[in-house]
Amino acid sequence: MGQRVRRLDQLLGSLGYCSRKEAQGLCDEGRVTLDGQPLDDASRRVTPGLVRLDDVPLDFPDGLLVMVHKPVGLVCSHDSSEGPRVYDLLPPRWLHREPKVTTVGRLDKDTSGLLLVTDQGALVQRFTSPRHHVDKTYLATLDAEPAAALIAAFAAGIDLKEGDAVERTLPATLKLLGDRRAEVTVREGRYHQVRRMFAAHGLHVVSLARTRFGDFELGDLSPGAWRALPLTPQ
């Protein structure tokens, strides 16, 4: 399975290292090599996986998918005026990649945990399309101990107001963990869904963290850290 051959200046520009015009300067400085040999022409067509800049392989030349442990207080917006961003946890050059990096869905500012970031539009569509119903698991701490009857209520679906209508959520799985903690698995991505489901039964979510998204689990990834994931399953 060979990599697609690309012009070097286009490759470096699309990965956020420099502008296409600046790529020739990197070559002139002897900083770019192909299979160990210096490259002196930025218009040359190259195999991305064989290119090194400053003797370091290029970041994810075939596409990027990473898991981020989002801390509370960060927003998923590209707009820095909205506050500290999850993108600020990533290498700055990634924000200059083309296609643009984006989060797969969002976590609100007050929710922490597993967040996927990618530059692959097809992956965003696959993971967020309502047709696919990707399971998402959250750990919630509540302001009071939930009653056991809530397990059946979540399994039946919770009526939530959506605009002028009331819509029932898809069945959700609730596990009561004691000490006002609960694990919830939902199959949708409605606005503030988990918080609203508990609120419908008089419970306030004190803290909320996503621990699983589809087949991906947060595990022991530290808050603020990220790790690369395969672009294709397994």
C-alpha positions, 0 to 999 in steps of 0.5 A: 500500500504505497503513499500518494506521491506529492509535490514537496512544497504542497506537502509541507504547506498542507501539513502546516510546516511553512508556506509553499514559497518558504519550502524552497528556503528550507531546501536551500538550507539543507533541512529537508531530506528524502530517504536520507538524501538532501532535497534541493528542489521544492517542486519535486514529487516525493513519497511523504513517508520518506521525507524528513525535516530537520531529520524528523519524519513529517507529522501524519502525512496521510491524515491525522486522528488523535485522542485528546483528554480535554480538561474542564475550562477549554472550548472546542471552538477555533475562535480564541475569543471564546476562551482557551481552546482544546486546539491550544493543547496540540502542536501549533503547526497543526492549526495550519494544516489543510484540510483543517483540523477539527473536533469530532463533535464537541464537549462543552466547556464544563465537561472533560474527557475523551475528544477526537481531533482529525483533519479527515472529513469522512471520519467526522461524518462517520462518527457524528452522523445520526444514522450511525448512533455511536455509543458515548460513555460518561462518568457523572457526579450528581448533587444527590444519590439517584434512585434505582428507578432511574435505570429503567427510566433511562433505558426507556428514553427520557423526554426532552424539550427540543424547541417547541417539541418534546422528543424522547431520547434513544434508550440509554444505559445507566449504572449507579456507582454509589457516592452520587456517581453514575456511568451513562452510555448514550447513542446520540449527541444532543445538546447537553444531553446527559445533563438534561436527562438527569435534570428531567428527574430533578438531579443536577450534574456537578461534574461530567467526563466522557470516558469512551467514544465508540471503540475508543477509551480514554484509559490513563491518558492524562488531562491535557495530553493527546495520543495518535490513533489509527485512521482505519479500525484495527 
